[in-house]
Amino acid sequence: MEHSKTQTQPSPPLDTESLPDLQRAADQAHEAYEYEAAIAYYSRALELVQARSADVDAATEYYLLTQRANCHGQLGDFSAVEADLSALATLAKKMGDLKRQIEVVNHQVELMNRLGQVVEAQQAADTAVSLARQLSDRSLEADSLTVLGRAWEQLSDYTQAQQCYNQALHLNRDLGDRSGEAHNLWDLGAVATFTNRAVEAQEYLETALGIYRDLGNRTGEANVLNMMGHAVGDYARRRAYYEESLAIFQAIENRERQSILYNSLCLVYWYLGLYNQARYYGEQAVQIAREMQARFALSEHLESLGRGYLGLGAGEQAQQAFEESRLLTQEMGDRKSEAYCWLGLGRAALARQRPDEARDLLQRASKLLAELDIPADQATVLSWLGAAHLELNEWTKAYDSSLEALKLLTAADDASSEFPPQEIWWLHYHILQAAPERTPLSTSHNSEKMKEEVNLLGNEPLWNCLDRAREIMLDGIATISDEGLRRNYLNKVSINRNIVVEWTQQATYRDVALTALTDVARAGDIQDQLKRMLDIGLRMSVSRDVDTLPNFIMDELVELSGAERAFLVLLDEAGQRKFVVSSGIAPDEIEAVKTEATPVLDKVATSLQAILLQNVVNNVVPKDDPPELKLRTVLGIPLLSSSKLMGMIYADMRIINGHFSQADVDLLTVLANQAAVALENAAWGRTLEQRVDERTAELTTINSISQALVSELDLEAVIELIGEKLRAIFEVETVYLGLYDPDNDQIHFAYNYYHGQRYHGITINYGEGLASKVIETRRPMLINENVAQHYIELNVEANDFPAKSYLSVPITVSDSGSSSGQTVIGVISVQSTTQEGRFDEADLRLLTTIAANVGVAIQKAQLFEETQQAKNVAEATADELAQTLDHLRATQGQLIQSEKMAALGQLIAGIAHEVNTPLGAIRASIGNISHALNDSIHQVPELFKRLSPEQEKDFFALLDKALASEVSLSSREERKAKRALRQHLEDLDLAEADLIADTLADMGVYDDVDAFIPLFQSDDISFILQAAYNLSSQQKNSRNITTAIERASKVVFALKSYARYGQSETMIEAEVTEGIDVVLTIYHNQLKQGVEVLKHYETVPSILCLPDELNQVWTNLIHNAIQAMANQGELEIKVFQDNGHVAVQITDSGPGIPDEIKARIFEPFFTT
């Protein structure tokens, strides 16, 4: 009985070898789709049954054989299935159980159908029906009739199949078996589908769907939805049915059926030319089939996936998929699927420019399909075989093969269930075009061949062949309700695209109306489109992958709109456009398309509104093409999030495929808005993850240093340990630790690793070098470029190997005698002598935290030395020693408290990205100045040669007016002012009114221009105005830089104040409520999680205060309140007058301050 090669595998070990345990393990493996393991368990159980046959019920053996046969079938091991079914037949006969014998015959019929033994299958099924009637088992008779109907289907005798299904249906209705009734309705719907009776199929299937839903049978419901997808000709509805069916199978976790639906969706998108989507669904189907070890399903899914790869032009991947599928089909004996694999391999060989290999592969496919008598699909193979012959310059063979394909296809009414029939007509047209001397047939062909061609193609074979290809192509989407999918079908499928272009050119030449192509558009189903938009939005909202999201957006854009060419542009932090992903644009055309699209994108960026243009000239096509191929319909859509421009979408298509409309604008605007939010969320998520990773790495580094310092009390050892750690962390050429000696006014470099070499005993006078500047200012210094220039500006002498990147921070320790409570005792520096931009804010934060730990460690080491000396002091100094040790413990406590300060400072650091905005403005302005200055250098000498004295006077007067202009207008106001200026200039009959108005507006000059009319009348006005603009723009960009620097300085100062690095300031009048609202804004993200803020502000006067210091107070109170309430509760803030004072009362709904710590709340750092 052990016929299957998979049965030779040993079963996984069990603690016991009892039959119930083996059967339980087998069933569990079966349910988990672990078919090979299940087969091994069933086989071991059957061995025990045979060894103890007298003690085991025959029904148990029957069950084990049935389950094992099912597993073999899932793996595609049909020889093993056949052996198990034969054993089942023998066992059922031995048991004298006629019902089971009939059940086995029905299973054998299903196997025969799979193996292509269709005649034998029909005969066996007929026998099963007769036996069931003899047994008078009406339920079994209904089941057997259903199996017989499928056998007739395989013989393409749909009339007989329908009769069987109708008889089974009546039996099940008489028996009250609603599940069987629904199943037969499903079968009748399938037959109606195959015989092109769409309305009848819909009626059968809708009835079946209602029954399954009444029964709560989710599997039956999903199976009917799948068949409804097969039945409907509208590919938009087909896609919807498949998606609904897939969602049910996902909900009930039926992975086997999931893979089938993924495969169905793969083929839908392949047919429509949306190959990226086809690849995605195909890969999902293949993955599930692999995981399930379902070899039969895997072979089918690989063949579908191969088609998707071919559409993408991925010939190598297609070849691999088809080859793996072919090997599986040969192992399983599935000859029909094997033929499809040979076809796929032949097409993949053609795609890889291997026509001789393709010819041999396609001949195998043709022979196999001829033996199986599948003429429509054989026609497809023969047409591609003709293409292979043509590539080999074998025109006669190409023609013969292609003509035979047309004959087979015509006999099949131009219908194929697997492949688009227009391929056959197009490939034949291509072969006719290549005929010697442009004649339909070569002279070597006999008159009989010519008669066949005339019968098929008439007296104008070329045109008739092409026109027939167009007709069949359009028949494929005659009922489609989605305009975007219709457009994709026409411009994404390469053969369809070729048919459209060629037919348009030939029809124009023949003066044939193009309405046969242009009048097939249909309005989309709004409800379906809105549903799809909701689904797309949900999928985008959960996506957090910044790398794959643009591709997803592009795929959805193309699917929705049917755009022939499209690309996505995103703006970087500096506002520069970044070309991210495209569709339908050849690599060598990208730059040309981007150039064509620039004016559209400029308008979108300026207006922040969608742009729709019609009949735009396309410069990439040949000049002699008809207008319908030259002109394009164009869309530009902004990606806006909170009114901020994130990027833009550009899409276009040739008008022969239709025109974009306002409906497209509305649909894609919704998509663009969803995409903008998703992109922003994904970018923020990645930034947050990076920050968490950076912070984790920083804390790990700090922790390792802290642990190393805790156990070390020798000062020299502490300094050595710190230096080596810094070298390991930063991996730079220069690291030093300098200690400041205020008594001698010197800096001693206790650790000095300079330009890759250690130095000892180096001392400089205080005031020399950048180290002195860091100690003097008590502030970190980060210089990432032009370090040498900073040496000059700070009046510091550079060393022999000046750094290209420089980072230093002061080492401070607590000092109650100092006004700031801190004293600088030294400096730590890391420097790169080879790389600019080496350090960033994270490095600065890390080194600052390390310096704080170092300060404590050095102070601790120094205190330890003092303690060692104090050991020799008399007993009377014992109390002083105890106080010193207590002070040491307090200092250690500060090291722990510093982590709390770092956490508090992290909130402020989180908004430091606001500095990027002024920095971006500075970069842009510098670029503008550089460009203008470069132009001015060349223009000015020539300018003064051309200007007369009077013109020179007017020129400088105009320049002064532009430089004095500080007008700030909105976009709308600017357009209005420019129009008024242009009209005024036109009224004065100035020839270059448009140019003058545009340039003056760019210079900020909108009125009072009459004094410059003589200048504007110059023949050189374009050159003069450009020179004036370049000179004035340098001043204005300098002003922009100043404003941006002031803004950046303000942000940095606020951040430093927040982190308690502020300096004393002069008191000024300020509004208390403004400061509170600023802090509430900073904490908005934490507050919105569950804290309700109640503000009760009375009208109070301004007060004389230090606003930044007050803001720190509000920050501490609000931060502590949020923590006390655990981010949930009410925060009440009252501001009112009280006896001539302004009072602020902040109350939270937290548990309050415990009595035992109330006395300590004003201790330094206790509450941070």
RAWOJO-V92872 format. One record per backbone hydrogen bond with DSSP energy under -1.0 kcal/mol. CO is the residue of the C=O (numbers start at 0). NH is the residue of the N-H. Records with the same first field share a line. If there is no record, write none. Layout:
CO=NH + NH
This chain:
0=2
4=7
5=8
17=21
18=22
19=23
20=24
21=25
22=26
23=27
24=28
25=29
26=30
27=31
28=33
29=32
32=34
33=37
34=38
35=39
36=40
37=41
38=42
39=43
40=44
41=45
42=46
43=47
44=48
45=49
46=50
47=51
51=54
56=59 + 60
57=61
58=62
59=63
60=64
61=65
62=66
63=67
64=68
65=69
66=70
67=71
68=72
69=73
70=74
71=76
75=77
76=80
77=81
78=82
79=83
80=84
81=85
82=86
83=87
84=88
85=89
86=90
87=91
88=92
89=93
90=94
91=96
96=100
97=101
98=102
99=103
100=104
101=105
102=106
103=107
104=108
105=109
106=110
107=111
108=112
109=113
110=114
111=116
115=117
116=120
117=121
118=122
119=123
120=124
121=125
122=126
123=127
124=128
125=129
126=130
127=131
128=132
129=133
130=134
131=136
136=140
137=141
138=142
139=143
140=144
141=145
142=146
143=147
144=148
145=149
146=150
147=151
148=152
149=153
150=154
151=156
152=155
155=157
156=160
157=161
158=162
159=163
160=164
161=165
162=166
163=167
164=168
165=169
166=170
167=171
168=172
169=173
170=174
171=176
175=177
176=180
177=181
178=182
179=183
180=184
181=185
182=186
183=187
184=188
185=189
186=190
187=191
188=192
189=193
190=194
191=196
192=195
196=200
197=201
198=202
199=203
200=204
201=205
202=206
203=207
204=208
205=209
206=210
207=211
208=212
209=213
210=214
211=216
215=217
216=220
217=221
218=222
219=223
220=224
221=225
222=226
223=227
224=228
225=229
226=230
227=231
233=237
234=238
235=239
236=240
237=241
238=242
239=243
240=244
241=245
242=246
243=247
244=248
245=249
246=250
247=251
248=253
252=254
253=257
254=258
255=259
256=260
257=261
258=262
259=263
260=264
261=265
262=266
263=267
264=268
265=269
266=270
267=271
268=273
272=274
273=277
274=278
275=279
276=280
277=281
278=282
279=283
280=284
281=285
282=286
283=287
284=288
285=289
286=290
287=291
288=293
289=292
292=294
293=297
294=298
295=299
296=300
297=301
298=302
299=303
300=304
301=305
302=306
303=307
304=308
305=309
306=310
307=311
308=313
309=312
312=314
313=317
314=318
315=319
316=320
317=321
318=322
319=323
320=324
321=325
322=326
323=327
324=328
325=329
326=330
327=331
328=332 + 333
332=334
333=337
334=338
335=339
336=340
337=341
338=342
339=343
340=344
341=345
342=346
343=347
344=348
345=349
346=350
347=351
348=353
349=352
353=357
354=358
355=359
356=360
357=361
358=362
359=363
360=364
361=365
362=366
363=367
364=368
365=369
366=370
367=371
368=373
373=377
374=378
375=379
376=380
377=381
378=382
379=383
380=384
381=385
382=386
383=387
384=388
385=389
386=390
387=391
388=393
389=392
393=397
394=398
395=399
396=400
397=401
398=402
399=403
400=404
401=405
402=406
403=407
404=408
405=409
406=410
407=411
408=413
409=412
419=422
420=423 + 424
421=425
422=426
423=427
424=428
425=429
426=430
427=431
428=432
429=433
431=434
434=437
435=438
441=444
445=449
446=450
447=451
448=452
449=453
450=454
451=455
452=456
453=457
459=463
460=464
461=465
462=466
463=467
464=468
465=469
466=470
467=471
468=472
469=473
470=474
471=475
473=476
474=477
476=479
481=485
482=486
483=487
484=488
485=489
486=490
487=491
492=496
493=497
494=498
495=499
496=500
497=501
498=502
499=503
500=504
501=505
502=506
503=507
504=508
505=509
506=511
513=516 + 517
514=518
524=528
525=529
526=530
527=531
528=532
529=533
530=534
531=535
532=536
533=537
534=538
535=539
536=540
537=541
544=548
547=551
548=552
549=553
550=554
551=555
552=556
553=557
554=558
555=559
556=560
557=561
564=651
565=582
566=649
567=579
568=647
569=577
571=574
575=571
577=569
580=567
582=565
585=588
588=592
589=593
590=594
591=595
592=596
593=597
596=600
597=601
598=602
599=603
600=604
601=605
602=606
603=607
610=635
612=633
615=631
621=624
625=628 + 629
626=630
627=655
629=617
630=654
631=615
632=652
633=612
634=650
635=610
636=648
638=645 + 646
640=643
643=640
645=570
646=638
647=568
648=636
649=566
650=634
651=563 + 564
652=632
653=656
654=657
660=664
661=665
662=666
663=667
664=668
665=669
666=670
667=671
668=672
669=673
670=674
671=675
672=676
673=677
674=678
675=679
676=680
677=681
678=682
679=683
680=684
681=685
682=686
683=687
684=688
685=689
686=690
687=691
688=692
689=693
690=694
691=695
692=696
693=697
694=698
695=699
696=700
697=701
698=702
699=703
700=704
701=705
702=706
703=707
704=708
705=709
708=711
713=717
714=718
715=719
716=720
717=721
718=722
719=723
720=724
721=725
722=726
723=727
724=728
725=729
726=730
732=755
733=830
734=752
735=828
736=750
737=826
738=747
740=744 + 745
744=765
745=740
746=763
747=738 + 749
750=736
751=758
752=734
756=753
761=748
763=746
764=767
769=773
770=774
771=775
772=776
773=777
780=807
782=805
783=836
785=789
786=790
787=791
788=792
789=793
790=795
791=794
804=831
805=782
806=829
807=780
808=827
810=824 + 825
812=822
814=817
820=814
822=812
824=739
825=810
826=737
827=808
828=735
829=806
830=733
831=803 + 804
839=843
840=844
841=845
842=846
843=847
844=848
845=849
846=850
847=851
848=852
849=853
850=854
851=855
852=856
853=857
854=858
855=859
856=860
857=861
858=862
859=863
860=864
861=865
862=866
863=867
864=868
865=869
868=871
869=872
873=876
874=877
876=880
877=881
878=882
879=883
880=884
881=885
882=886
883=887
884=888
885=889
886=890
887=891
888=892
889=893
890=894
891=895
892=896
893=897
895=898
896=900
897=901
898=902
899=903
900=904
901=905
904=908
905=909
907=910
908=911
910=913
911=914
912=915
914=918
915=919
916=920
917=921
918=922
919=923
920=924
921=925
922=926
923=927
924=928
925=929
926=930
927=931
928=932
929=933
930=934
931=935
932=936
933=937
934=938
935=939
938=942
939=943
941=945
942=946
947=951
948=952
949=953
950=954
951=955
952=956
953=957
954=958
955=959
956=960
957=961
958=962
959=963
969=973
970=974
971=975
972=976
973=977
974=978
975=979
976=980
977=981
978=982
979=983
980=984
981=985
982=986
983=987
984=989
985=988
989=992
991=995
992=996
993=997
994=998
995=999
996=1000
997=1001
998=1002
999=1004
1000=1003
1008=1011
1009=1012
1011=1015
1012=1016
1014=1017
1017=1020
1019=1023
1020=1024
1021=1025
1022=1026
1023=1027
1024=1028
1025=1029
1026=1030
1027=1031
1028=1032
1029=1033
1030=1034
1031=1035
1032=1036
1033=1037
1034=1038
1035=1039
1036=1040
1037=1041
1038=1042
1039=1043
1040=1044
1041=1045
1042=1046
1043=1047
1044=1048
1045=1049
1046=1050
1047=1051
1048=1052
1049=1053
1050=1054
1051=1055
1052=1056
1053=1057
1054=1058
1055=1060
1056=1059
1067=1104
1069=1102
1070=1074
1071=1075
1072=1076
1073=1077
1074=1078
1075=1079
1076=1080
1077=1081
1078=1082
1080=1083
1082=1086
1083=1087
1086=1089 + 1090
1089=1128
1091=1130
1093=1132
1095=1134
1102=1069
1104=1067
1105=1109
1106=1110
1107=1111
1108=1112
1109=1113
1110=1114
1111=1115
1112=1116
1113=1117
1114=1118
1115=1119
1116=1120
1117=1121
1118=1122
1119=1123
1120=1124
1121=1126
1122=1125
1124=1127
1128=1091
1129=1148
1130=1093
1131=1146
1132=1095
1133=1144
1134=1097
1135=1142
1137=1140
1140=1137
1142=1135
1144=1133
1146=1131
1153=1156
1156=1159
1157=1160
1159=1162
1162=1165
